[in-house]
Amino acid sequence: MILMCGRFFFEGDLDEVIKRFNIEINRQQSLNRGEIFPSYDYPVIHNNNGNKIDIFKWGFSVPYIKSLIINARGETVDSKPMFKNLLTEKRCLIPANCYFEWLNEGNKKIKFKIFLNKHKLFYMAGLYGRFYKNDEAYTGFTIITKEAMPAIKKIHHRMPVILTMENTDIWLDPSNKDSNTLKGLLLEERIDDIVSQVV
């Protein structure tokens, strides 16, 4: 079941990401740009003997669930078997310019673009791991969600965890292995400039 977020947008410019996290990317790799859907390959930031960008697939694939698992609830991420070990060992950041959500009004669905007013780019908290799809191994990521902030709660009751610049470093640091501290970081994070606009 898709809880949120189900689509986001990326302009494809990684220069800010490379500078911010002091990393490199193989620019020969093909990057998806524009509106990003589940199952798309996408550049994700993680720490493996230093900050890196690698192309992972959006969604976890498990045999007993038909659809891809694209979100993990921040409230239970430390207790669910699928996520709890990844929380301490396999954390990542997903850069985006905005994400999309739909408001149901009668028979209509109104599409909203949700973004930060003061920042062109933001970073969503995520987890990653190795999975199999059609007998082929791949590295997949999922986006962590939490209860929506008041500014956008009327559109949807859930939102991705968007980390402040200070907390992106804490999230990526592999020495941080206390699940209670990490979970607290997810649920206590507050972004004061989140806004929405009808697309």
Secondary structure, DSSP 4 states (H G I P E B T S, - for coil): ---S---EEE----HHHHHHHT----TTS----EEE-TT-EEEEEEESSSEEEEEEEESB--TT-SS-B-EEETTTTTTSTTTHHHHHH-EEEEEESEEEEEEEETTEEEEEEEEESS-S-EEEEEEEEEEEETTEEEEEEEEEEEEPPTTTTTT-SEEE-EE-HHHHHHHH-TT---HHHHHHHHHH---TTEEEEE-
